[in-house]
Amino acid sequence: MRAAMLRSLPGLSMCLALTACGQHGAAPSEQSGAPPAIAYEAHLAAGVRVPAGATLRNPHEGDAAVAKNGASLFTAMNCDGCHGTDGSGWVGPSLADRRWRYGGADGEIFSSIYYGRPKGMPAFGGTLGTEAVWSLVTYIRSLPLPDDVPTESWVGEARAPGTGASGEGKVNSGQEQRQAHREHSASPDPYLWLEDVHGAKPLEWVKAQNARSAGILKADPSYHKDYEAILKVMDATDRIPYGDLEHQYVFNFWQDVEHPKGIWRRTTIADYAHSAPSWDILLDLDQLAKDEHENWVWKGAECTPALKRCLLHLSRGGGDAVVVRELDLAARAFVKDGFQLAEAKSAVTYLDEDTVL
């Protein structure tokens, strides 16, 4: 009897998309429209103490042309990858609902972009420079208020949308706040359609996002030259194969022009020292994908201490979730009725040949 003790690990993901920009501005002075140096504690103030940057005046306030440039920059820097295509929120918070954890004045938004904030917001000041950050601020301030706006406050008492960081303006009572929260929770999720990950509409949306990103990349004059140079390196046969040492063997997963999906192979330590090792192919992923009509992507392997069997981690199309299947190394075949896990975000390893954790 072979025992399986499985512990599934929940997926944890974070979207943090950065794109390099050619302009690298030095830390600006106060006279150039950037905030003066402020204490770190004040910089992290969440609607309680107002940072010094909150008093800054936006030199482009209400300028439609600057807002348009800011919109282009919002896309080019992949801000929409976290905050949504219209700033209404995605992985990151909405920038259009007038709810600001670190304050919604122009100077406060500037500080959030320039210096970054905890838990996912990087600092873009050194990459973009002052003028570009102000363009983003102008664009963000031009975003229309969405139809569906939650009224929960970030900290302290609830505040109505549009009130300042320190809570000036109408303050909802606790009862009003709870009622508003119930009404908002009961409203339809505008992004629920994305849960259908194999549906036509979500796939078309992903396709459009990929096309937009590819367009930005390919517009770079160095793209094609760099692409060919990298491809040449990746397809070169004179690369040093990276090895994983297991007992007397060196295991290696190899990809080249003849094996684009890759082969999993091993050789002895002594043979690995030669200029042209004699590799023993354990799995041809290209052949497996062809035989099973699956877009398999290699995600690694876990083997028994005696190296008789291994749990292979295979992903469909490179996704986070993997299928786990047991391979008999001597037979070069999957074990009939062996250990296997359906597609999931999980971690598994051998305790012994008859037990997995």
Secondary structure, DSSP 8 states (H G I E B T S, - for coil): --EE--B--------------S-------GGGT------HHHHT--SSS--GGGG---TTTT-HHHHHHHHHHHHHTTTHHHH-TTSS-SSS--SSSS--SS--SHHHHHHHHHH-BTTTB---HHHH-HHHHHHHHHHHHT----SS-----SSSS---TT--TT--S----HHHHHHHHHHHHHS--TTGGGG-TTSHHHHHHHHHHHHHHHHHHHTSTTHHHHHHHHHHHHH-TTS----EEETTEEEEEE--SS-SS-EEEEEEHHHHTSSS---EEEEEHHHHHHHHT--EEEEEEEE-TTSSEEEEEEEETT-S-EEEEEEETTTTEE-TT--EEEEES-B--EEETTEE-
